[in-house]
């Protein structure tokens, strides 16, 4: 494997956490069967044993990560084993994003899996995810030499959810306010030529928040989010005990409310 550059410490900590909790047996049981099962096993077990992620494009690793994204833990023979494996591959993908490796799409789906694969009752895992989400969302927005990812607000949304789960209601409100700003910014910075008129009708860029033809907030910013209902369900279960107005608005928008002005 090529010598890789330094990994951001928040991403490295999450990777090491997941690497310590996945086994060779988990890998053998859960890597995709086709088209390159034994190659997939070999590359994943090598990463698990050495902690070294290849610093170049790897077809086998790319296919493992992309195919594992769609696995359904509840339908697996051993759900805990599959979850351990996908936590591991998702942590690898975050590092690949940081290095600029692989296809640059579907970050919203990755963010969804990182959230829903959270180890129940594990405050360490929760804290690591909060740190990783905060870093990678800002990274995707600000990274040099790349067009900002259209999906970076989903990591802010994930940070909001994680903060609520942690009982950090002030932080959740901060993330909600930031998300409203990011959605507005992401929408108004796009020109009409960037939108597919048949699937994403252009609306007045002066609108503070975009409206897709189905009226849903945030999902109009991406071509790739395939967990729209799942994201909405996660948000619908939040309590907002502090009655933060920004969090309340995000919850309304994710439930299908029409966009409006941000609360002051």
N, C-alpha and C positions, 0 to 999 in steps of 0.2 A: 504494500500500500504506500502511496505517496505521503510524504510528510505533510500534515495538515497544519494550517495556521491556528493560532489560539482561538479558543471558543469562548464566547461571552460567559462569565461565571454563572449567571442565572440559568442559561441553557445547559451548561455543563453539569450543574448540580441536579437538574431534573433528569438528564440523561443517566448520570451515575445512580440516581435513586431507582430508576426503572431497570437499569442493567443489573443491579444487585438483586432484583426481585423477579427476574425471568431466568428460566433454566433451559438447558439444551433440549430437554423433553418438551417444554412449552413450544420451542421453536419447531421441532420436528412435527408436533401435533397440529400446529396452526399455520405454518407457511402455506401459501396457495399451492394447490396440486399441479397446476398447469400454467405455463408450459415448461418451467424449468425447476421442478421441485428440489432436486438434490443440489443444484447450484444455489437456490434460494437458502436452503438449509446451511450450506457451507459459509456463505457470506454473512449470514446473521449470527451463526455460532462464532465465527471469527471475531466479529465486532463485540459480541458478549464476552468472550474470553479475554480479549486484549484491550478493549475500550477504545480501539482505533477505528474511526470511521473513514472510509476511503475518500480522499480529497480529489475525486474526479467523478465524472458521470459513470454510473454503474447501472446497466440495463437491469440486471438481476435485482439490485437493491431498489431501484425505482419501481419495478413491477411488484415487488413484495409490499412496499409502502402503499402504492395505489390500490392494489387488490385487497389488502387487509383493511383499508379504509371502509369498505362496504360490508365487512363481516358483521354478523348479527350475534352478539354474545348470548342472547337468550336462546338462540337456536343451536348453539354449539354443544358438543358432547360434554365439555368441561368449561363452562363460562369463565371461571376464575383464571384458567390457563390462557384462554384467548385474550382476556383483558390484560393480563400481565404482558403478553406478547405485543398487543397493540399499543399499550403505554410505551413500550420500548421502541417500536417503529415510529410512533408519533414524535417521541423525543428526538430521534434521529432526524426526522424530517425538519424539525425546527432548526437544527444545526445546519442542515443542507440549505435552508432558506437563508440563514445568516451568511453562509459561504457563497450564495448565488448559484447553487447547483440544482439541477432538475427543472422540470416544467414549473413555471411560475403561475399556477392557478389553483383554485380550490382551497385557499387558506381558510375560508369560512367553514368548510367541511372538516378540515383538520381541527380548527378551534372547537367545533361541536364535539368531536370525538374526545379531545383532551378533557373537556368538561364532563361529559357523560361517563367517561372511564375513570373518573376520580375514585380513589379507594375510599369506601365509606368509613367514616369515623377516623380518618388519618389526618391529623392537623399538619403533619410535616408535608404530605403530598399536596394538601390544599395551599400551604404557604409557598411551596415551590412553583405551583401553577400560577399563583397570583404574580409572583416575580417574573416568570417567563412570559405571561400574557402582557404585562406592563412593558417589558422590554421589546418583544417582537412586534407589537402593534406600532410603537413609535418608530422602530427600525424600518418597518415596511412603508411607513409614511415618508420618512426622511432620507432613506439610503441614497447615496450619491451614484449617479450614472444610470439610474433606472427610473422609469416612469413609476410614480407611486402606485402601489397595489390598490386596486379598486376595493379590495376586501379588508383593508386594515381596520376599519371600524368594528368588524366582528370581534377583534381581540379586545377592543374597549368594551363592547357589549359583554364579552366573556368575563372581563375584569369586574364589571358591575355585578354580574351574577355571583362570581366567586366571593366578592366582598360581602354581599348579602348573606351568602352561606356561612361566611366566617363571623357574622354578626357585626361587621364593621360598616355600620349604616352611613356614617359620614363619608367614608371612601366610596361607597356605592353611589351616593348622591353626586360626588365629584365625577365619577366615571359616567354617570347618566348625563350630566351637563356637558361633559367632553364629547360624548357620543352624539348629542344633538348638534354640536358645533361641527364635528367631523362629517356628519351626514350632509349638513348644509354646504360645507366647504367642498366636499367630494362632488356634490351635485353641481354647484355653480361653477366649478373650475372646468367642467366638461363643455365642449362645444357641440352644437347640433350634429356636426359631421361624425362625431365619435359614437353616435347612437344608431342602432339598427332600427329604422323607422317602422319595420313590420312587427317587431317584438317589443320595442321600448319607445313608444311614441314620445316625441319631444314635448315637454311642457315649458312654460315660461320660466327661464332661468332665474327670474326675479323671485320666484316662489322660494320661501325659506326652506321647505322640505319637499322632496320629490314625491310624485304620485305615479306608481306604476298602474297599468290598466286594471289590476285587481285591487288597487287602493292600499297596498301594504307598504309600510315604511321599511327602509333599509335594504330590502331584497332587490329593489330596482337598481342598486349600485353594482350588482354582480351578475355575470352570466352563469356562474358555477354553483351557487348555493342550492343544494338539493336536500337540505334539512330545514326547509322553511317552517313546516308544521312543528318540528321538534324544537326549534329555537323558540317559537312562539309559546309552546307549552312550558318550556323552562322558565320563561319570563312570567307567564301567567301564574306560576306557583310562588312567586316572590310575595313577601308580606308588606314591605315598606312600612315598618312600625313607626318610623320617624316622620312619615308623611312628607317625605322630600318631594317638592314639586317637580323637579327634573325627572326623578325616578318614576313618579306617577305618570308623567307625560310619555316617557318611553314605554311604560307598560300599556298605556292606552294605544299608542301608535303600533306596538307590536301585536295588539289585539285587533288591529284593522281600522282604528280611528283615522279620520282625515287629518292631514298635517295642519299645523297652525303655528302661531308664534310661540317661541320659547318663553317659559315663565320668567319673570324678572327675579 
